[in-house]
Amino acid sequence: MLQELKTSLQKNLSNLPGWRTRRKIVVIESDDWGAIRMASGSAYRSLQNAGVLPFDSDEERYLSNDALASGDDLEALFDVLDNVKDCNRRSAVFTAVSLVANPDFQKIKESGYQTYFYEPFTETLKKYPNHSNSFSLWQQGIQSGVFIPEFHGREHLNVSSWLRALRAGNEDTLTAFEHGVYGITPRNPINHVSYQAAFDIDDLAEINYLKSVLEEGLTLFQQLHGYSASFFVPTNGPFNNGLEECLDGNGIKYIGASKIQLEPIGGGQFRRRFHYPGQKNHLGQVYTGRNCVFESSSQLKSDWVDSCLKEIEIAFTWRKPAVVSTHRVNYIGWLNPKNRDKGLKELSRLLTTITSKWPDVEFMTSVELGALIMNNK
């Protein structure tokens, strides 16, 4: 009971700073769309047999369930979103915080791990067995307004750290590579940088390379989707603020960041940056943040719907938009259909309860919320 009171107090206090509104706004930000994670069920079993085990229970849920979304995954998700309407008769909508590319494993291997090559995620989809219509469904989701991609990075991969490990012959990294997988935590890492944290750095000299990653990624985003991204969330969180100017020059107006951002400055050192909704940097970019969590595939809570509803209620109490963090892994059934079935059932229950409990609720995308904040409406 004491821990519950402490947690509730923390959540209330964290909603105090920043932009306010009397409107009941719900934004759902879902990360990782477009990125590979586990290549197949057989790849997962092979990695387990080789001793490349998940680092913890959270990594295990990703490695056993998460993958590129199949056509079945997307159709089932869109059905759930389209069946729930807000006070304006608008469907629930995912801001799909997405990646545009994945490693080209074959070309990288042919270079002796000396050169990095990537391919658009639309090309990666062609290599997967139940994904031939996935991108056309992305486009349908955009047109129907239930699935709106924004920018998470070029790929969900720290290229510099991963290539160094491959060149150094890191056993777990090489084993995963042979199965078309990078998103592991090796037993003997070469440094502190997670392969998943694309914008973490081990040396400040890596900043220039990351600028090219952002520029190429945002250009490819526009080519694939037919519009420019305006909203950015760095993968896994670490991000050096010296990259904000590059984002600004390439169309990013809104940045999603943790309330306490760990800004990498090299050598495993970080600078703490405090953020709040509506905060503007020196370039005029608006910071937004998340204040609710919904991760139905995680075992950390027994009832994610109840916990998320409580967080939404706290947000509304303090006249804040409810910005829900939820990852793709909760809705993927290509590897494990039961995972998708559970995730979508819980998502449906969450959304229908929201509209019942707050009849005046409005569903929005991250960009629409950012525009409201920027215009101080």
C-alpha positions, 0 to 999 in steps of 0.5 A: 500500500505504501509503495502504491501511494508513493507511485501515485504521488510520483505520477501526480507530481510528474504531471505538474510542469508544462502545457495544460489544456481542458480538452481530454486528449489521448495520443497513442505513440507506438514505437519500432514499426519498420524495424526487424527484431527476430527473423523467425521462430527457428532463428529464436530457437537457434539462438537459444540453443547457441546460448545467446539468451535474453538479457532479462525478461523484457528483452525476452518478450521482444526476442520471442514476439517482436518482428516486422508486422505481417499483413494479418497483424496490421489488418487486425490492429486497424480493425480494433482502432477503427471500431472505437470513435471519440467525441468527434466520431474520429477513430482511435489512431496510432502515431507509428514511431517508425524506422525506414531501413534495416541492415543489408546483412549480405552486403555487410558480410561480403565487405568483411564487416568493414562497410555498413549497408542498409536497405529500405524496410520495404525491401526487407518486407519482401524477404519475409514470408507473410509480409507481401502486402504489409506496406500497402496496408501501411498506406491504407492505414495512413489514408484511413487515419488510424496509423500515421508514421513518424520518425524513430530513426533510420534504423533501430541500430547503433551502427558504430557499436555493432560494426565494431563488435562484428569486426572484433569477432564478438561471438554472440553478435556474430551468431545473431548476425548469421540469423539475421538478428542484431537486437541482442545483448551480448554476454561480453559487450565491447562497450556500454552502448546498446545495439538498439540505441541508435543515437547513443555514442561512445565518442563525440566524433560519432556525432557527424556520422549520426547527422548523416543517419538522420539526414538520410533517414528523413529523406527516405521517410519522405520518399516512402510515405510521401510526406515529411516527418515532423515528430521524432523520438530517438530509439531507446532514449539516448540522444546528444542535443547537438543533433537538434539543429540537424533535425530542425534543418530536416523538418522536425518540429516536435521531439518526444523525450523522457522527462529526464533525458540522459544526453550521451557525451562520450566515454559512457558519460551522460548529462541530465536534461529535464524536459516538460510538455511544451518546452521549447529549445533554442531552435523553437522545437517543441518537446513533448513527453509521455505520461502513460504506459501500456505494454500488455506483453510485459509481465511487470503488471497484472492489469495493464488496462487498469494501470493505464486508465489510472495514469490517464485519469491523473493526466486529465486531473492536471489538465494534461493530454494523456500520451500513451507509450506502447510498443509494436511488440504488443500487437505482433502475432506472426511469431506468436499468434497468442501474443497478438490476440492478447494485445489486441483484446487488451487494447480494445478494452482500453480504448472502449473504456476510455470512450465510455469513461470520458465521452468528450475524449479526443484522439490525436496524433503526436504532430497534431498535439505538437501543433496545438502546443506550439500555437498555445491553443 
